[in-house]
Amino acid sequence: MPNKTSPSGHQGLPAKVLLIPGIIVLLGFIFFFGQHFVKKELEYKKDQAYLPLAMKTQLPSEPLSEIKYPIKGYRIPGLGGFCWLESSSGLIKYLEPDIDFDAFVLYGRPTLVMAGRNENERWGPGLNQTHAFTELGYTAFRGSTSTTNLPQSVFPDIDPRHLFYFKTPAEELAFMKKLVSAQLIPTIVYAGDFSTVVGYNQDGLWIVRSDPSQTDVEGTNFMTYPVPFEPIFITYEELFKNWEVDHQFFWFEKTGLRKSENEIYAENKKNAQEAAQNMKTVIDFLKNGGRLVDFTYEIDVPSSMTLYRYFTKRGNTDLANKYLALAEIYESQRISLGLDSRRSQSEARKFYLATLTKIQLLLEETAALWP
């Protein structure tokens, strides 16, 4: 007699045999996702157990029902792309009243050009908020709803043990409220901008987010001293809708003494003397196809203008004017991008190289003038 055909088209195979491959695949999925779940659960328990031990501040068991701090932001009119500096400079001004915008930038080592020499460096200009806070005696922390931690260079000056995993954004929000209640002001990435959370109530949050409408008025430009602006209010619905990059948030806890002005000057002088050679290394890195994700940024107007003002106040006009010339090159390059700065990878690489090549000679000239 001819073999009977099963519904699946296989002739003569018992139904139980046909189920075996499906069962194997199902077991594989269960094993894979089970391992993933167990790994995340272990990471969560480890991180949450270590978190209170890592911090010196004892957080309240319950946050305040409502609070708002008188913290502002500081924006360089017309200059986008430095949201972290705009929000953090206002935060440090509240926490350390004698540290204004320029002092904060100086503590962030504006003369540093990174060249991928160690795990804490990427490539390109090196100004960052975490380094400034670290130099001022703070310890940095980061929370996220992802267990994946990027290379150390992406989170410079953050101890890898201080990258904490939270299960949900709601859990993170509850923790952030405790931070705010203890005067530890967190920073989130909201709709593409680093923004500090300076208060909350039952309806939502106050955040310091870059606001050109308050600062970019007629007669202001990149040479204008950073202009203060007020925080905005967002609802919780808006928060969860626009909270980006794995719902990450950062906070800084005062744990030690700040470095002295003399120490910061010495660090900046050393970095300035190394800058031209480091920039050559960066240019070679980009020319040789180095990944753009490993590069920081190329238009560093805030650093140059801070150094211009710093040396102008000290009567060193020759050095001040060199940094003004650097700022003018950066600003010219920024304007050349137009309103829509979106670029392909190849266009971005070409732009980076053009900008950095223009300033390399000036970096050599500034190095020789540092007293």
N, C-alpha and C positions, 0 to 999 in steps of 0.2 A: 504494500500500500504506500502511496506517496506520503512524504512528511507533511504534517500540518504546519501551517504558517502562523506564527504568533502575531498579535496585533502590532508589534513593533517591527515586523518584517523578518525577524530571525526565525529560521525553520528548525523545528525539532528541539529547541532549547526550553527547558522548564522555566516557568515564571520566576521561581526562587533564584535560579542561576542568573537571570537577567537583572535581578535586583541588586546583586552583589556589587557591581561597579558603582551604582548610585549610592549604596551604603558607604562604600570606601570614600567616595568624594565627600559625602556628608560628614563622615568622621574626621576627614582631613580639615574641613572648614571648622568643625567644632574644636579640634585640637589647636588650629592656628589662632582663632579668635579667643579661645580659652586662655592660651598662653599670653596673648596680647592683653587680655583683661587682667590676668593675674599680675603681669608685669606692671601695668598701670596702677593697680591696687597697692602693690608693694611700694612703688615709687611714692604714691600719695601718702601712705602711712609713714614712710621714712621722712618725707619732707615736712609733713605736718607735725611730726614729733620733734623734729630739729628746729623748726621755726621759732618757738618761744625761747629756745636755748641760744639761738644765734643773735637774738636781740637783747639789748640792755634795758629797753623800756618795757615795762609791764603794761600791756594793753587792758582796757576795761573789759569786763565780762559782757557788758552790754553797752552799745554806743549811745551817745546823746541823741535825743529825738530830733534836734535841729541845731545847726551851728554854721557860722559863716565868718571867715577870717578876712581882714582888710588887706588882701593881697592883690596887687595889680600885675600887669605884664608890661614889658618894655619892648617896643618895636622900632627898628630902623625903617623909616618911611620908604615905601616903594620896593623894599627888598624882601622877597619871599624865600622860602627854603630854610629858614633858621628858626622854625617854630619852637624847637627845644630851648634855644637861647632866649627867645622872647618870653617864654613862660618861666623858665628856671631863674632868670635874672631877677624877676619880680619876687619869686619865692625866697631866694637868698637875701634879698634886700629886707624882707620881713624877718627872716631868721637871724641875720647878721647885719644890723642897720648900717654899719660902716662899710659894707661891701656893696658898692654901686655897680652899675653895668660894666664899666671898664675894669674895675678890680676883679669882678667875676671872670671876665674874659682872660685877664692876665693869669689868674689861678688855673685856667684851663690850658695854659701853655700855647698861646697863639703863634709862637715862632716854630712850633714843632711841624716838621714834614716827616711823615712816617714812611718807612721803606721796607716793611715786612721783615724786620730784623728779629722779632720775637713773637710769641703767641698772643701778646697783648696789642699787637699793631696790625693794621691793614696797610693800605698804600694811599698816600696823598696827604693833604692838610689834616692836622690831627686834633683840632679844637673839639672838645666834647664836654657835655655837662657832667658826666660821671667823674671825669678826671678832676674837674674844678671842685666838685663837692668833696672828693677824696683828699685833695690838697688842703681843703678847709677843715678837715678833721671829721668827715662823715663816712659812714659805711653804707654802701649801696646794696639794694636788694631788688629782685625782680620776681613777679608772679606771673603765671600764665596757665591757660587751660590746655597746654600741650606739654607732653613729656619730652619732646625733642628740643634739645639745647643746641643752638648754633655754636660755631667755633668761638673760642675765647676772644678773638679779635673783634667780633661783632658786639660783644659786651665787655669792652675794656674796663678794667678796674673793678670788676664785679667778681668776687670769689665764686667759683663754680658751685660751691655748696649753698650759695645764696640765691640760686635759681629754683623757685618753689612752684610745684604743680598743684593746681586747684582743679576740682572736678567740673565746676560750673561757673559761669559768669555771676550768677546770683550769690554764690558762695564768696566769690571775690569781692563783690560789692559790699557784702556784710563785713568782710575783713577790712576793706578800705574805710568804711565808716568808723571802725574802731581806731584805725590809724589817724584819721582826721580828728577824732575825739581826743586823741593823745598828742595833737599838734604835730603829727608826722604826715606831711602833705604828699599824697601820691600823684604820680604823673601817668596819664593814659595816652593812647593814640586814638584820637577822636576825629573821624572823617579825614584822615590823612595828616592831622597835626598833633604833635606832642602838646598836651594840655594838662595843667595842674588842676586837681580837684580841691577847691578851696572852701567848700561848704555843701550842705545838703539840707533838705527838709522832706516832708512826706511825699512831695510831688516830683522831686528831681534834684539836680546838682547844679552848683555854680562852678564853672570851669574857666580858667584863664586860657583863652584860645586866641591866636593871632587875629586881630580885628582891624583891617585897613581902614574901615569906615571911621574909626576914632582917631586915626593917626596920619593917614596919607592925604594931607590937605595941601592946597596950593602953596607953593613956596618951600616945601620940604623935599629933601632928596637924600641920597645915601650919605651925605656929609652931615646931615642933621643929627644932633645927639638923640639917642633913643627916646621916644615919646611914650609916656605911661598910658595904659588903657585899662578899662574896667573889665571884670569877668562877665560872662554871659550865663544865662540860666538855660538848662536843657532838662527835658523830662526823662524819666527812667526809660520810657519807650524809645526815645531818641538815643539814649545811651546804648542800649542793647542793639539797636539797629546800626549804629555807626561806630561801635567799639571794635577797632581793627587789630590785626596781627595777633591772633590767638588770645584775644582779650588780655594782652599783656599790660602790666602796670609796674611802675618803679617807685621806690621810696628811699629816703635817705635819713639815717639816724646819726645824730651827733655822738661820736664815741671817743674822740681824742682832740688834741690841740691842732689848730691850723699851723701851717708852715709860715715862717716869718716872711716879710716883704723882701728881705735880703736873699733868702733862699729861693723865692720865686723868681727874683731877678736873675740870680745865678743860673737857674734852670733854663730860663728863656734865652739868656745870652749863649749858653752852651748849644741849645737847639738852633739858634740863629746862625751860629758858626758852622753847624753841620747841615744847614738847610739846603744849600746849593748842591752839595754832593748827594744828599738824600733825594732831592728833586730829580737829579740825573738818573738815579736808580729807579725812581717812579716812572719817568719817561721811558726808560728802557723796558720796564715791566709792561707798560701799555703797548709799546711798539712791538714787543715780542708776543703779543696775544694774550697777556694776562687777563684773567676774568674780571669783567667790570664790577661784578658783585663784590670783589675783594677790594675795590677802590672806594674811598670815602666820598669826596666831592671836589669840585674844582674852582668854585667862585667864592673866595673867602674874604669878602668885603669887611665883615665885622672885626676880624683879627687885625687887618691892616689899619682900619680907622682907629681902633683902640690904641694901637702902637703909635699912630700919628699924634693922637691927643696926648699920650703919655710922654713922648719926647718933646712935644711942643711946650708942655707945662714945665719941663725941666730945662728949657732953653737950648736944646740940641736940635736946631732947625734943620741941619743937614740930614740927620738920620730921620727926623720927622717927615721931611719932604720925600725921602725915599719910600717910606711906607704910604704916603699919600699917592705917590706914583703907582705903587702896587694896587691900591684900592681903585684908582682910576682905570687901570687895565682890567681888573676884575669887573668893574661896573660896565665898561664898554663891551666886554664879552657877554655879560648878562643881557644887555640891551639888544645885542646882535641876534639873540635868540627869538626876539619878538614875544608876542603875547602867548603863543602856543609853543611851549618848550619841549613838547614830546619829540623824541628822536629815536631812530633805529639804533641798534647796537653799534653799527659801523659809523653812523653819524656822530654818536656820542663819543666814541673813541677818538675820532678826528677832532672834535671840539675840545676834548680834554687835552690832547697833545698840543693843539694850537695855543690854548690858554697857558698851560704850564711851561711851554717853551718860551713864551713871551716874558714870563716873570723870573725865569731861572737866572738870567744875568743880573737882574735887580737884587735877587737874594744874595748873590756874591758880593754886591756892592754894600748891602746893609750889614753883612757880617763884619766887614772891615771897620765899620763906623761905631760899633757898640763899645761904649767906654767901660 
